[in-house]
Amino acid sequence: MSSSFHRLGHTDMRAALDVPGLVLLDFWQASCAPCRALEPRLEQIAHRRSGEFLGYRIDVDASPDAAGDFDVQSIPTLILLRDGREVTRLDGLIRGHDVEEALDAHRPPTSTRSPQ
């Protein structure tokens, strides 16, 4: 099964910052057990909420500059961007419910028109 989260390196960070809407950055490390445990939950959320956000995974070993640019101090760290700006950060023990709440809190408002 392919991942819903694209791999992103430091040189590609501009791609994530230039995306309109919601972008979820997953800072992880291969030797990090909590990072590996979080991955399937993130995949499930991405499949359930297809089209609501773009997901990118950043390996802190391969891209330490990217982690530094976002001041990532621990892993796993999830950073939710909206229109290129950080709106939420989750780190440490991250539950799927925490990610869902963050996405709900920052989803674009639905347009409601009053009848004329």
N, C-alpha and C positions, 0 to 999 in steps of 0.2 A: 504494500500500500504506500502511495506517495504521500509526502507531508504537505499539509496546508500551509506550513510555515516555510518561507523561502530562507535559505542561508544568506547571510549578509555579512560582508567584511567592512572594515573601516573605510576603504575607498569607495564603497557603495552606499554609505550612510546617507548621502544626499538624496538617494532614491526614496528612503523612508521619510525624510523630512519634507520632501516636496509633494507628498501624496495628500490630496484633500480628504477630509473625513478622518475616521479612526484607524490608527495603526498601533498594533501591539508588538512591542519589542521584547523578546525572550532572551535574556542574557543567561548563558548556561556554560557548563563545563562537562566534558565527557566523564570525568571521574567523580562527579557530584551525584550521589544517590538521590537526593531530593529533586535535582534537575531531571533525572531520568524518570522519577515517579510522576512528575508534573506533566511531562510530555504527552502521554496518552489523554490526560484530562484536557489539555489545551487542544489537542486534535479533535476530541469530541465536541468541545465548545465551538471550534471553527466549523465543523460540519453542521452542527445544529443552527449556527448563526451565520451561515454562508451569505456573503455579500455585505455583512454589517461592518466588517473590519478587514484589514490586511494584516497578516502575521509574518514577522521576521524573526529568525533565530540568529543570535550572535554568540559565537564561541569565544569566551573571554581569553582562552589561551591563544587562539589564532588571531584575535583582533583586540589586543589589550588597549590600543589607542581608542577604539570605539567605547570600550567600557570606561575609560578615563574621561572621554568627552561627556559621558552621561553620569559621571561620578558614581559609578556602580561600586559599592563597597563590599557586597556579599552576593552570593548566588544561592539559589536562583533569584533573579530580579526581573520583574515584569514592569515595563514602562508603557503606559498608554498615552499616545499622542493624539491630539485632535488638531488637524490642519497644521501639523508640524511642531506643535507646542505640547510640552508635557502637561498632562492634566491629572494623572494618577501614577503612583508608584507602589508596587507590592514587592515585598522581599521576605526571605526566610521561608517559613512554613506557609505555603499558599494553597488555599483550598479552591476547588472549582467554583464554589459559591462566591468566593471573594472576587474572582475574575468576572463572573456573571454580574455581580453588583456594580463593579467598576464600569463594565460595558453599558449597563442600563443607565447609570448615572450620567454618562457622557454621550449617549446616542443623540444624534441630531433630532431636534423637535419635529414632530409631524405637523405638517401644515394643515390647519383647519380653516376652511372658508365658511363664512356665514352666508346664508342665502340672501340674494339681493332682490 
